[in-house]
């Protein structure tokens, strides 16, 4: 079975940093484009970032460009999202997903507030 488990969320003050991780199993991770998505309270899910199979190329939504960095370790089947200069509007449940069929796992809550 495909499993995608995100972790690393928590509470942080504006301007702070968090690093999210996603442990993947049950599929050919190194051959799959992956994404990080988020869903804020009362809003639709939003694609935050997408990374190529080899990890060389990444795309970011405009609101996080220059602040978030997505990476992957294909040897460990792990996905990461380094989030810097966090803003209150980044508050959401973050989850990782397979880009081909959008299979996703449980998310991790990120709360940015003072």
C-alpha positions in Angstrom: 0.0 0.0 0.0 1.1 3.5 -0.7 2.0 5.4 2.5 2.9 9.1 2.7 3.4 10.4 6.3 4.2 14.0 6.8 5.8 15.3 10.0 7.5 18.3 11.4 4.6 20.7 11.8 4.1 22.8 14.9 3.7 26.4 16.2 6.1 29.1 15.2 6.2 32.8 15.4 6.1 35.0 12.3 9.5 35.1 10.7 10.4 31.7 12.1 11.3 28.4 10.3 10.1 24.9 10.1 11.3 21.8 8.2 8.6 19.3 7.1 9.4 15.8 6.2 7.4 13.1 4.3 8.2 9.4 4.5 7.1 7.6 1.4 6.7 3.8 0.8 4.7 1.4 -1.3 5.6 2.8 -4.7 8.5 3.7 -6.9 9.4 6.9 -5.2 12.4 7.8 -7.2 10.3 7.6 -10.4 7.5 9.8 -9.1 7.1 13.5 -9.3 6.0 14.6 -5.8 4.3 17.7 -4.4 3.6 19.5 -1.1 0.1 20.9 -0.7 -1.6 22.8 2.1 -5.2 23.4 3.2 -6.0 26.4 5.4 -9.1 26.4 7.6 -12.2 27.0 5.5 -10.2 27.0 2.2 -9.6 24.7 -0.7 -6.4 22.7 -0.9 -3.5 24.6 -2.5 -0.5 23.2 -4.4 2.6 24.7 -2.7 5.5 23.1 -4.5 6.3 20.3 -6.9 9.7 18.6 -7.5 11.0 16.5 -10.4 11.9 12.8 -10.1 15.6 13.5 -9.7 15.1 16.5 -7.5 16.8 18.9 -9.8 13.8 21.0 -10.7 11.2 22.5 -8.4 8.2 24.7 -8.9 6.7 27.0 -6.2 3.5 28.9 -5.9 4.1 32.6 -6.0 3.3 33.2 -2.3 6.1 31.0 -1.1 8.8 31.7 -3.7 12.1 32.7 -2.0 10.9 31.4 1.4 10.3 27.7 0.9 12.6 25.1 -0.5 11.5 21.6 -1.5 14.0 18.7 -1.7 14.0 14.9 -1.8 16.3 12.1 -0.9 15.6 9.2 -3.2 17.9 6.9 -1.4 15.8 7.3 1.8 12.4 7.8 0.1 12.0 11.1 1.9 10.6 14.4 0.8 11.3 17.7 2.6 10.0 21.3 2.7 12.2 23.9 4.3 10.0 26.8 5.3 11.6 30.1 6.2 10.3 33.6 7.0 6.9 32.1 7.8 3.8 34.3 7.8 0.5 33.9 9.5 -1.1 33.2 6.1 1.1 30.1 5.9 -1.0 28.5 8.6 -2.5 25.3 7.2 -2.4 21.5 7.3 0.5 20.5 5.0 0.5 17.2 3.2 2.7 15.5 0.6 1.3 13.8 -2.5 2.1 11.8 -5.5 1.8 14.1 -8.5 0.6 11.4 -10.9 -2.6 10.3 -9.1 -2.7 12.8 -6.3 -2.6 10.1 -3.6 -1.9 11.9 -0.4 -1.2 11.1 3.2 -2.3 12.6 6.5 -1.0 16.1 6.9 0.9 18.0 9.6 -0.4 21.2 11.1 1.6 24.4 10.8 0.5 27.3 12.9 2.2 30.7 12.5 1.1 33.2 15.0 2.5 35.5 17.7 
